[in-house]
């Protein structure tokens, strides 16, 4: 069965891994997470992608894998927005995946992000001829991916295959061929300096390399230039994602004050492409979560 391209499922990535709440308007506390999810839902999001933050005073810029924190955030979001779909981040550096697995088992998200390959995660500061941060390997070997997929199968979470490069897109097809994942949902992560660029022409080419009948979406990372990528994704029939994890900028270059503002702009992209925005109930059906 081919996916219905007439309706776009919109995801809001609420906060990210390390974005500092002292300098950016990202939600951190349990209450802030629930408020941000409600704003995103009211603006058109059916899915919230959630990273868990340390709840101790002064440490909100740091991530946590404490199951009690994950449970408190999930309960607050589900109480405030019972219809919304919960998508949990699972990204960790290194082979120890016990943290995300424990959180998945505790909260049972409907969707869990599965980083589908390794990437040298790099960024240069050209003005200083230096790295923006020490070069880092975001390591996701097949054994680690399998462990994540096993936990997702156990907890009933749909894997969202995060693809940072073209070879990773093609690898997801191989994972399907050997039975690691069925009918994969692709997320093209574009805009990381050492990964796939924000190139609308590349986006069209990527669709040649996904399994037939699979839904896909774009995570566009950057400043105001991300909006050309969102528009092209909407035109090509993809699902859509934005939020303060991915960008701080609206299409006009102004800084966003909230996740709700970004989702309003993304919903406008869908409608300008002649597509409707899926409700949470419609999104569940389109994603096969019912």
N, C-alpha and C positions, 0 to 999 in steps of 0.2 A: 504494500500500500504506500502510495506517495504521500508525503506530509502536506498538509493544507497550508499554502503560502499566503492565503488571504488574511490571516490573522497573525499578528506578531506578538510573541510572548516577551514581555519586558522584565528584565532582572535589574534590581538595584543592589550594587555592591556597596554596603553601608560605610565601611570604615578602613579596611586594609590592615596590614600587618604592623607597621611601625609609625604611621603618620602621627605627628605630634599634635595632640589636641590643644596645646598652648599656642600653636601657630596656624592651625587649620580647623575648620568647623566640623570635625569628625565626631560622631557619637562614641562614647566609651563606656559610661555607666549602664547598668541594666535599664534604668528608666530612659536614658537617652537613646539606647538601642530600640526600645519599644516605640518611642516617639518618632524616631527616624523611619522605622518600618511603616508606621501609620501614615506618615507624610508621603512616603514612596507609593504606598498602596493607593492613596487618594489621588495621586498624580498619574496613575496608570500602571504601576508595577504589579505583577502577579507573583514574583519570586524575589526573595531577599537573600543575598549571598553574605554570609556572616563570618567574620573573624572574631575570636574571643580575646578580650583585653583584660590585663591585670586590673583588679578592682581595688587594690591597695592605694591609699592616698599618695599622690605624686608619681605613681607608676603606670598610669593609664596609657602611656606611649608604648608599653611593652605588651607582647602577646602572652597568652597563657593557655595551657592545656589542662587546667583543673576541671574535672567533670562537674563539680558543684557550680562553678562559674558558668560553664556551658549550659547547665540545666536551668540556672536562674535566668539567663538571657533568653534561652529558647522558650521557657514558660512565659516570660513577660511578653515576648513578641506574639506567641500563639494566643495568649489571653487577649491582648489588644487587637490582634488581627487574625482571628481564627481561620479565615479563609485563605490566608497567604501561604505560599509554598516556601519551606525552609531549606535553603541550600547552604551547606557547611563547607568551609575551607578545610583542607587537610594538609596543606603544604608544609613540609619540614625538610631541613637540610640534614643529611646523615641517614643512617640505616634504621634508627630507632623510631618506629611509628606507633609506639605504645600510647603516646599522648592523644593523637587524633583518633586512634581506634577506641580508646576508652571513652572519649567524648561521643563518638558515633554510637557506641553501645548504650550510653546513658540517654541520649536525646532522640535517637532514631530519626535523623533528618530524611526528608523525602528525596533530596538530591545531595550528593557529595562530590566536590571537585576532585578529580583524579589527575594529577600531573603526569602526563603521558610520555615524558622523555626528559633527558638531561640537557642542560644549557649552561654555557659559561655566561654568568650573569654579570654584564659589564656596562660601565658608563664612563665616558671620558669628560674631563673638564678641559676643553680646548684652550681656553684663555690661560690656563696654568700648565698646559701640557702634562696633565697628571690624571690619575684615576679619580672619579668621584667617590668611590669606595674601593677597598681592596678587592681585587678580582676574586669572584666567588663561583664555585661550581654548584649549581642547583642540581643535585644528583638524584636521578630517578631511574635506576636500572630496572630491568624487567622483574627481577625478584621482588623489589620494593613495590612496584606497580601491582604485581600479583597479590601481595599481602594486603594492599589497600582494597583491591577489587574483592578479595575474599571477605574482608570486613564489611564492605558495602552490600555484598550478597547476603551476609548473615543478618544485617540490620535492616534490610529492605530499602536501601538507598539506591537511587538511580545514579550511576557514574556519569559525570560530566567530564569528558576527556579534554584536558587543557593542553593545547598544542602551541608551542612557542616558535616552531620552525617547520618548514615544509616536510623535512624528513620525519618529524614527529607526527604530522598529519598522516603520512603514508604508513607509519608504524601502527597507528590505531587500526588501520585496515588489516594489518598482519595479526594484531591481537584478536580481531574478530575471526580471522581465518583459522586460528588455532584454538578457538573456543574460550579465550580469556574474558571476552565481553561480547554481548549480543546486541545488535542494532545500536551501535554507539551514537551518543549525542556529542557532537564536536563543538569545542569552543576555541576559535582562532584568536590567540593572544597576540596582538599586533601593537608595535610601538616600543617594545623593549629594545634598547640600542643594539644589542647583540643578537636579537631575534628577528622575527618577521617585521618588516617596516609597515608604517601606515600608508599603504599603497592601494588605492581602489582597484587598479588594474590587476594586482596580485590576488586580491580577494576573489575576483571572477575566476582566475586560473585555479585557485585552490579547490573549487567545487568539482573539478575533474577528478580529484584524488580522494573523495569521500565515498563511503559505501552508499549504494543506491537506496533512496527512501529515508535517509537519516536527516534529522533536524540538525541545524547548526546555528551558531551565534558568533558574535565578535566581541571581544574585550579590547577596546581601543584605549591605549595608555598614552597620555600626553597633554598638550594644552589645547587651544582652540582648533588645531588641525585635526583633532579626532572626529570632528563633526562631518567632514567629507566622507570618512570611512563609515560612519553610522548611516549616512544617507545612501551610500552604495549598498550596504548590507540590507537596508530596508527595500531598496529597489530589486535586489536579487532574491528576496524571499526569506532572508534569514531572521532569526530571533535577535533581540537587541538587548544590550546591557550597558549601563553606565552607573555612576555613583562616585562618591568622594574617595573611594579607593583608587579609581582609574583616572580621574581628572578633577581639577578645581575650576574649570573654565566653561562658560556657556558659549553658544555659537557666536555671539557678538564679541567675544574676547573678555567680557566682564567676569569677575570671579563669582562663582556660585556661593550662595550663603547657606545652602542646604541641599540634601539629597533630593528633596521634592522639586526644587528648581531644575535640576539636571534631568529628572524623569519627565517633567513636563516638556522639556525641549526634545527629549528622545521620542516621546509619544507624538509630538508634532512631526518629527521625521517620518514616522510610520504613516501618518495620515497623509502627508504630502506625497508619499509614494503610492497612495491609493489603497492602503491597507488599514484594517481595523486593529485596535489594540485588544488583545485577548483578556477577558476577565479571569480571575483566579480559577473559577470552575472550568472555563474553556481551556485554560492553560493546563490544568490537570489532565483533561481529556487528550489534548494535543501531544503532551509529553508522555502519555501512557501511564499516568500515575493513578488511574482509577481502576 
